[in-house]
Amino acid sequence: MIKLHRFGHQAEEFHLNQELIVTVEANPDTVITLATGHKIVVVESPERVADRVRLARAEIINEAVRRRREQRERELRAARTRDGEPALAAVPPATGA
């Protein structure tokens, strides 16, 4: 979800699911068209909206990678314990070598 401000209504703050955004246009105000067909006029520029979408998506990817790494560490510790080896404190991150 990204945090934006509605145009008018004293710049009312709201959260928008970035996955619903179809287009962002400046007409001259910024108009966001959603997959539902609804249009929302916001204070932020199209560039700012795009930046927030990119940031939100990057956060989702980073969280998914973190969770997957933790899961692999748990699986490795469990396998080593099962095989009679001492469990590792942590698994070093993979390198691109």
N, C-alpha and C positions, 0 to 999 in steps of 0.2 A: 504494500500500500504506500502511496505517496501522499504527502501533506501539501495541499494547495489552499488558495483563498478565493472564494467566490467574488466576482466583481459586483460592486454594490453591496447592499446589506452590511455596511461597515466592514467590508472585506472579511466575511465569515469564513473561518477555517474549516476544512473538511478533509477526510481521507478518501482517496480514490484508488480502486484496484487498477493498477497500471496495465493489466492484461486486457482490460475492456477498451482501451484507447485504440481507435482506428485512425484518426487524423488529429493533428494540432495545427491550427491556422491562425494567422494574424489578419484581422479584417476591419479595422486596425486593432480591435481588442482581440485577445487570445480566445479562440473558440475550440473546445475539445469535443470531438464527435466520438460517441461510444458505440460499441458493437450493438447495443440495444436500440440505436437510432437517436438517443437523447443527445442534446447538445448542452455544454456547460461553458459559461463565460468565466474566465479566471483572471486574476491580477497578474500572474506570472507570465513572462514572455514564452514563446514557443521553445526557445533555446533552454530556458530554465526548466520547463516541463520535461524536455528531452533529457537534460542532465539528471533530473530526479528519477526518471524511469531507468536510465542506465545505472545509477547508483543502487536503486532498489534491486535490480536484476543481479548486479554484482554481489550484493549482500546475500541474496538467495543462493547463488553459486558458491560463494565462500562458505556459507553455513553447511551446504550439502557436502562439500569437500571435507570440511572439518569433521562432520558426523561420520563420513565414510572412513576417514583415517582412524578415528576412535574405534569404529567397529572392527577394522582390520587389526588394530593393536589388541583388542580383546580376544579376537579369534586366534591370533598368533600366541598370545599368552596362554590361552586355554589349550592349544595344540602342544605347546612345549611342556606344560604342566602334565598333560595326559601322557606324553612321551617320556616323562621322568626328568626333563630338563628344567632348570630354574627359570622362572618367569622373568621376562625383561621389564625394566621400569618404563621404557618407552621405545618406540620404533622410530629411527631417524627418518625424516622425510625422503622420499624418492628423489634421485637426481636424474637429470636428463642426459647423463653420460652414456 
